[in-house]
Amino acid sequence: MLFLRFAIATDHYVIDATHVVEVLPWLALKRLPAAPAWVAGAFSYRGESVPVIDLTWLATGAGAPARRSTRLVLVHYPAPGPDARRLGVLVERATDTLRADAAAFQASGVELPHGRYLGPVLDTEDGLVQWVRVEQLLSDEARAMLFDAAHDALAEVPEASS
């Protein structure tokens, strides 16, 4: 199975590559007033309003640093298929992939009710890598807020080049 590998601070994470639509450089976003701090904003992707979350902020309470390796990962949410929406996820150092057997990942041993998107871990030569479950990134309330707010708030937004 192929994964997109990235970091949050000094820890390593992966997203199942089948969820990934495209990996974009960090680009200008339309801010969504009064949204939670982990909501980075929204942008227009091929005419579609796409909300963006900052996974570093969601996980640590501090935003993703402005580095050349910080990326906006466009994912199918909640999963690839006809009912999927697009969601932008800001991540750090998304510059590599990892090929691993999904069955090799093991439970971390810690239950995280506020981090339900943090899945099992894999022991690699670089240390533990944790699987981020895209389908678990948003609560029902967050999903309604982001997808409804992104459509309503976009008037004139930067267009991603494709």
C-alpha positions in Angstrom: 0.0 0.0 0.0 1.3 3.5 -0.8 1.2 6.3 1.7 2.0 10.0 1.5 4.5 10.7 4.3 4.6 14.0 6.2 5.5 15.5 9.6 4.0 17.4 12.4 6.8 19.0 14.3 9.4 16.2 14.8 6.9 13.3 14.4 6.2 11.3 11.2 2.7 10.5 9.8 1.2 9.0 6.7 -2.0 9.3 4.7 -3.3 6.5 2.5 -2.4 7.7 -1.0 -5.7 6.6 -2.4 -7.3 9.6 -0.6 -4.9 12.0 -2.2 -6.2 14.0 -5.2 -3.1 16.3 -5.5 -0.3 17.7 -3.5 -0.1 21.5 -3.9 2.4 24.1 -2.7 1.2 26.3 0.1 -1.0 28.9 -1.5 -3.1 32.0 -0.6 -6.3 31.1 1.1 -9.5 32.9 1.8 -9.8 33.3 5.5 -13.2 32.2 7.0 -14.0 34.7 9.7 -15.0 33.3 13.1 -13.9 29.8 12.2 -11.8 27.8 14.7 -8.1 28.4 14.6 -7.4 25.0 12.9 -9.4 26.1 9.9 -6.8 27.6 7.6 -9.4 28.9 5.1 -10.7 28.0 1.7 -9.6 28.2 -1.9 -11.1 27.5 -5.4 -9.9 24.3 -7.0 -11.2 24.0 -10.6 -14.2 26.1 -9.8 -15.0 24.2 -6.6 -14.8 25.8 -3.1 -12.5 23.7 -0.9 -12.2 24.2 2.8 -8.7 23.8 4.3 -7.7 22.6 7.7 -4.2 23.0 9.3 -3.4 19.5 10.6 -0.5 20.8 12.6 -2.8 23.3 14.4 -5.4 20.6 15.0 -2.8 18.3 16.5 -0.6 20.7 18.5 -2.4 24.1 18.8 0.3 25.8 16.7 0.0 26.4 13.0 2.1 24.8 10.3 5.3 26.7 9.7 5.7 28.6 6.4 8.4 26.5 4.8 8.9 25.5 1.2 8.2 21.9 2.2 4.8 22.7 3.8 2.1 21.5 1.4 -1.6 21.6 0.9 -2.7 18.1 0.4 -6.0 17.9 -1.4 -7.9 14.7 -0.3 -11.1 12.9 -1.0 -13.2 13.3 2.1 -14.5 11.1 3.7 -13.2 8.5 1.2 -12.7 8.1 -2.6 -16.0 7.6 -4.3 -19.0 9.4 -5.8 -20.0 11.0 -2.5 -16.5 12.3 -1.7 -15.9 16.0 -1.2 -12.5 17.7 -1.5 -10.7 18.8 1.6 -7.4 20.7 1.8 -5.1 19.6 4.6 -2.0 21.7 5.4 0.9 19.4 6.4 4.6 19.8 7.0 7.4 18.2 4.9 5.0 16.3 2.6 7.9 15.4 0.3 8.1 11.6 0.5 6.1 8.4 0.2 6.1 5.2 2.1 5.2 1.8 0.8 4.0 -0.5 3.6 1.6 -3.4 4.3 -1.5 -2.0 6.0 -1.6 -5.1 8.3 1.9 -4.2 9.6 0.5 -1.1 11.4 -0.3 -1.8 15.1 -2.5 0.0 17.7 -0.5 2.8 19.4 -1.8 1.7 22.8 -3.3 5.1 23.6 -6.9 6.0 23.1 -7.3 9.6 21.9 -11.0 10.7 21.9 -10.0 14.2 20.6 -7.6 12.7 18.1 -9.7 10.0 16.6 -8.0 10.6 13.2 -4.7 9.3 14.7 -4.7 5.6 13.7 -2.2 2.8 14.2 1.6 3.1 14.1 4.3 1.4 12.1 7.9 0.9 13.3 10.3 2.0 10.6 14.0 2.7 10.6 13.2 6.4 11.1 11.1 5.6 14.2 7.3 5.2 14.6 5.1 6.5 11.8 1.4 7.1 12.6 -1.4 6.6 10.1 -3.8 9.6 9.9 -7.3 8.4 9.0 -8.7 11.0 6.6 -12.2 9.8 7.1 -11.9 10.5 10.8 -10.4 14.1 10.5 -13.7 15.9 11.0 -16.5 15.6 13.5 -20.0 15.8 12.2 -20.2 19.4 13.4 -16.9 20.4 11.9 -17.9 18.7 8.6 -21.1 20.7 8.4 -19.3 24.0 9.4 -16.5 23.6 6.8 -18.4 22.5 3.8 -21.4 24.8 4.3 -19.1 27.8 5.3 -16.7 27.3 2.4 -19.5 27.5 -0.1 -21.1 30.6 1.5 -17.8 32.5 2.2 -16.1 32.3 -1.1 -16.7 35.4 -3.2 -13.3 35.9 -4.9 -10.7 33.3 -4.0 -7.3 32.5 -5.4 -7.5 29.7 -8.0 -5.0 26.8 -7.7 -3.1 26.3 -10.9 -3.5 22.9 -12.4 
